[in-house]
Amino acid sequence: MDVLTFRDYCLSLPLTEETTPFDETTLVYKIGGKMYACADMVDFDWVAVKCDPDEAQLLRERYDEVGTASHFNKRHWNGIRTTGDLPDTFIREQIRNSYMLVLRQNVSPKSLREEILAYVGEHGLPE
């Protein structure tokens, strides 16, 4: 996966916001004001995604390209190497899972979360 494919995929997820809050080169993608993915657009070697802690550990054990995400909570965030052997479909699936996890667990108030979930239910998520 290259940075443009990453960016296009994140922006294809409903109601995603693209920001650069850390510096000029780190792309951060949010749903409902909460971050679900980020990567450096110049040194696009890793994508950070939020993950259920148990699943995060299983993915780290199963794939050499999956580890903890630098500068993030090691229990809840995985770093996925974009230069490894993982197919783009796997990386997109992890981004999609992160999006839904953040939406279901972190977006508040509840009314906003329910509004976004209804929109996603209506429109679906891209593969």
Number of C-alpha atoms within 10 A of each C-alpha: 18 12 19 11 12 22 17 10 15 25 15 13 21 17 14 18 16 17 15 13 10 9 9 11 14 17 20 21 23 21 22 17 14 17 22 26 26 24 22 18 17 11 10 18 17 23 23 26 28 28 23 15 14 10 12 21 19 11 17 16 12 9 13 13 17 23 20 19 20 12 8 14 11 16 15 17 24 30 24 26 20 20 13 14 10 16 11 14 11 11 18 18 13 20 24 21 17 22 26 20 16 23 23 15 10 17 20 14 9 12 10 13 19 15 11 19 17 12 13 15 10 9 11 12 13 12 10
